[in-house]
Amino acid sequence: MSTSILYHAFEIREYVYMRTRHKDGSTVFEVERGDLRRLRCPQCRSYDVTRKGIVVRRLRMEPIGMRQNFLEVSIQRVACAACGVTRQVSLPFADPRSSYTRRFERYALELSKVMTIGDVASHLGISWDTVKEFQKRYLRKRFEKPKVGKLKLLAVDEIHVGKLTFLTVVMDLKTGAVVFVGDGKDSEALAPFWQRLKRARARIQAVAMDMGRAFIHAVRRNLPEATIVFDHFHVIKLFNERLSQLRRDEQKKADDQGKEVLKGTRWLLLKRPRNLDDERNEAERLREALEANQSLATAYYMKEDLGRIWRQMDRESAAFLLDDWIKRAVVSGIGMLVRFAKTLVAHREGVLAYYDFDGISTGPLEGMNNKIGLLQRRAYGFSDMEFFKLKIMALHEATAVLIG
């Protein structure tokens, strides 16, 4: 080992190699400062200092093969005449009070891209918490306060991350990056985000979301000039929930034969016709259920027509279909359809706004929510919520396997 190798291979600057020791299966490199004439105060950076003895620190370095390496540094203590502080001089390759070099931390972060936290800790001979703190510090620096001044198109949705625990996630639809994660699923969850947007003077054009009242009121109050776009995924999801409830209600009212026909048809009603399994005779079972119950049949075919609203060439065609759908739902006399028609009337502009912004939706955010669920399952949950949120903020840069 030489001073040159320490400099080029391990980035040890301003210190010279003295000797090597081998102890307990590891290698210890001893170094000391080469030039004592340019010492500075670590507090005020003044050169008016007096030397006050030596302190030896041991720092962990990257391993060579399977062998652990340590750097034993003789650090000069100095008394500063300018600020009156007596402290150790700063090291150019390690942070104050740390037990490892900065290069070792970067090495651990590189390993984290392809290994779990536990694997990295085992390989490097350090604790799980130390690797987590490396990641947490890096994620804070990169993602804790993303720039929001140039945001234009947003998607907002809540996710369930544990027993009675929800998070509200905001995504930049242009880049696919999560720009905010708030606690809870009500309007208060977004309060810190509105403040950041206001300070950055961001001009949000549109926000894609579901038809939840809390988010609607929050956006209208804090972003009065932004257009609300009701996501077609959530509209269809809401209708499917109402359709499932209608099936349960009709099954309760049916006679024994009707109950038997409707039994087990929930998922058949929610499937698209092309996805019905011929081997399981699903198409025939669905046909029998629809023939047995006229209300259910009407609602089912109305569901198929509802999806066509978002597959038109322009807003005018979609508006015609939407208004026609609402009229047919009202005259059907089926309570579920009548109530859903009223919901669409109240949110008509938000539904049609889909065509004003090139078909934006919360689809990308739904995909991100799936990644979040996978991340949580692979980690068997997160006890550190701050770390979990930072991981979510970094997911758009993660690999498909979500290692780490």
N, C-alpha and C positions, 0 to 999 in steps of 0.2 A: 504494500500500500504506500502511496505517496501523496503529497499535498496536491499534485496535479490531478490525480485520479479522484481525490475527494472533491475537488473543485468541479471537474467536468462530469463525473458520474453522479455525485450526490449534492452538488451545488453548495458546498461548504466554502463560504467566502470569508476573507479577512483572518482566517485561522490556518495554522500550519500543522501538519502531521508530526506527532512525536513518537508514538510507539503503538503496538498492538498487543492485546491480551486475549487469551482464550479461557473462558470461565463458564462452567455449568452448561456446556453445549452451545454457547453463544460467543460472538466476537465483539470485543470492545476496542474502539479506536480512540486513542487519547489525542486531543488537539489543544493548542493554546493560541492566543492572539499573537499575530506576527508583528504588528506595528503598534506600540503603545504610545506613540507621540500624538495621535489624532483622536484621543478619547473624547467622547461627548456625553453631556448629561442626558439621560433618557427622558427626563421630564421637560426641560425647556430647550434642549439641544445646544446649550452653551458649551464652548470649549474650555471655559475657565473652571477646571475641575482638578481635584487632588486624588491620587490613588489611595484606596483604603482597604487593601488586602484582596484576596482571591476567594471565590466561591466555586466549587466544582458541581456541575450539573450533569446528569446522565439523561440523554435523549435517545429515543428509539428511532432507528433508521429502517429503510427498506431492507428486507432480507436478501441474502445472496443464496439462491437455491432454497434449501429447506432450513438454512441456518439463520438464526436471529442475530441482528447487528445492533450495537449501541454506540453512541458517540459520547465520550466523556470530555466535557468542555471545561477548561479553567477560565472562569469569567471574572473580569476585573470589576471591583466595586469602586465607585468614585463618589467624592463629596463635591457638590456643586456650590461655588461661591455666589452664583447669581440667584439661585432659588433656595439654597440651604438644604437640599435633599441629598441623602446618601443612598445610592441604589446601585444595582448591577447595570453595567452597560448593556444596551440592546444587542440581541443577536440578529444578524441579517438572514438567518435561515430557520429561526424558530420564534414563536410568539412567547411573550412573558408568561411565566408560570406553567407553560405546557411541558409535557413529558415526552414529546416527539417533535421531529422536524416537520416543516411545512411540506417538504417533498414526500414524507411518509404519509401525511394526511391526503395529499393528492393521489398517491398510489392506492390508498384504501378506497378513495372515491372511484378511481378507474376500475378497480376490482368489483365495486358495487354495481357496475353496469351489466355484469355478466354473472354475478354471484349474489346469494342472499346475504343479509346482514350476519346471520349466524355462521355462514361459510367463510366470510371475510374475517370475522373475529377469530375463528378457529385457525385459519391459515396464518394470520399475522400474530397470533398469540396474545391478543388483547381482548378486552371485554366487549360484549354485545352492545352495552350502553355507549362505549367509546365510539364504535362505528356509527351508531345512530346519531351521536352528537356531531360527528363529521358531516353526515348527510344533512342533518338539520341546519347546521351553520351554512352549508353550501346552498341549501334550498332557500333559506332566509335571504341570502345575498342576491340570489337570482330571481326569486318569484314572490317575495313577501309583499312588495309594493310595485306591481306592474304599472306601466304608463297607461293612462286611460284618456288622455287628451284627444287622441285621434280616433276613438271608438265611434262607430256609426251604426252598426247593426248588432243587436244583442239577442241572446236567448236566455230565458230564465225558467228554472224548474226546481222543485224540491226533491230530495232523495231521502229514503229511509235507511239509516246506517246502524240501527241498533234498537233495542227495546225502548220505545217511546222517544227515540232520538232522531231528529231530522236536521238536514242541512239544506240551505238554499244556495244553488250554484248559478253563476252568471258566466256565460261564454261569449267571446268575441266571434261572431259568425264569419268574419273575414279570415281570421287566422286559425280558428279552431282552438284557441287557448282559453283556459279558464282564468278569468280576471278577478273573480271574487268568490269566496265561500263564506256564507254567514250561518250563524246558529239559529235553528228553528225554521219554521215554514210560514210565518206570518209576515206582515209588512215591516215589523221592527227588525227582522233579520237583514233587511237591505239598507237600513239607516246609515251605516258607515259608508256603504258604496255610493249612496246619493251625495254624501258630503265630499267624497273624493272627486266625483264627477263635477260637482259645482266648483271646487277649487281649481280643477284642471280646465274648466270652461268647455267641457266636451259638448258636442252637438249631436246627440243621438237621433237618428232618423226613424228607426223602427225597433220594436221589441217583440220577439216571438215568445208566446207563453200559452198556458192553458187558460181556461175560463174561470179560474179561481178568483173570488172577489177581492181577496187580500192583495194579490199582485196587481190586479186591475186598478184598484184605488191608489196603490202606492205609485205606480207608473204615471197615472194621470195627475197625481198631486206633485210629483217631483220632476217629471219630464213632460210638461204639458204640450210641448211641440212635437213629441215623438208619436208615431203611429203604432197602435197595438195590432199585432197580427196574431190571430188565434190559430194555433197550430192544428192542422188537419188530423194529425195523429191523436191528439187529445180529444178532438170532437168525435172521431170514430170510437175511441175508447169509451167516452162517456155514453155514447149511444149503445155500445155493446153491453155496458153495465145495466142500462135501462132494459135492454132486450132480455138479458138473463133474468132480471127481476120479473119481467112480464111472463117469461116461461114458467117461473116458479108459481106465480099467481094463477096462471091458467091451469097448471097441473093440479093445484089444490082444488080448483073448482070442477075439474073434469071427473067423469065417472071412472070406475075401476079400469075399463078398457082404455079410456083416454089417458089415464095416469100411466098405464104401462107403455103406451105409445110414446109419450113425452119423456119418459124416464131415460136419463143418460144422453139426452140430445143437446145439452148445453153447448158443448164444444163443436158440435156439428153446425149449430146456428151461427157460431162465431167464425168458422172457417170460410175461406173463399171457395166457391164451387170447384175451381180447378185443383184445390188441395185435398179434396175428399178422396179417401182411400177406397179404391174399388175392391181390394182383397177383403176389406172388412165390411163391405156392403154399406158404406156410409151414405152414399147418394140415395140408395133405396130407403134407408132408415129415415133420412131427412125428408124425403118426399112423403112418406107415410105420416110423419109428424105434422107437416104443413097441411096435408089434406085433412087431418083430424081436427085442426084448430085454425079457423079463418083469421082470427086476430093475430095469431103468431105468424101466419103466412104473410099477412099484409105488412107487419113490422119487419119481417125478414127481407122481403123484396124492397121495402123502403130503405133498408140498410144498404143494399147493393146500389140503389140509385143515389144515396147520399155521397158515396165515395166518388161518383162521377163529377161532382162539383169542382173538385181539385184537379181534374184531368182535361180541362177545357183549353182552348187556344187563347182566349182572352177573357177579360173581366166581364164584358157584356154577356157573353155566353154563359159564364158561371152564374151571373146575377139572375139570368132568366131561369136556369135550372134550380137555383136556390129558392126563388120566389115560387116556382111551380111546386117544388117539394113541400114547401111550407103550406101551400093551399091544399095539396092532397092530404097532408098529415092532419090538417084541421078538419076537413070534411070526412075523414075516416071514422071519426067518432071514438077512436081508441084513445083512452086517457093518456097512456104513455106517449103516444105520438103527438097528441095535442100539446102536452106539456113541453116536449122537446121542441116542437115548432115555436113555441113562445120563447124558448131559450135562444133559438137561432134568430128570431126577430130582434131580440134585445142585443145580439152580438153580430148582426148582419155585416156592418162595416168592417169589423175586425176579421170576419171570415173572408170577405172579398179582398181585403188588403193584401192577401196572399199574392195576388196578381200585380200589385203595385210595386213589389220589391223582389221580383225575379223568383218567386216561390220560396221565400225563406221559411224555415220552420225550426222546431226544436229537435229535428232529427239528429243533427250532429251531437247535440247535448244528450239525447237519449243514448247514442253510442258511447259517449263519455261516461254516462251513468253505469253502463254495463262494465266498462273498464274499472270504474270505482268499486263496483261490487266484486269484481275479480280480484282487485288489489286487496280488498278487505278480507276476502276468503283466504287468499294465499298467506296473509299475515296473521290469520286467526284473530282478527280484530285489532284495534289500536287503542291502547290506554292513554296515549299522549295525543289529544285532539289537535293540538297545534301542528304536530308532526304529520298527522293524517291530512290536515288541510293543505299543508305545503306539498305533500305527495300528490294530492289532487291537482294543485296548480301546475305541477310539472308533468302531468300525465301525457300532455300532447307531444312531449319529446321522448316519451318512454317507448321501449321496444314492445313488440306484440306479446312477449312472455311476461312483461311486467316484473322483471327480477328486481330484488333489492328490499 
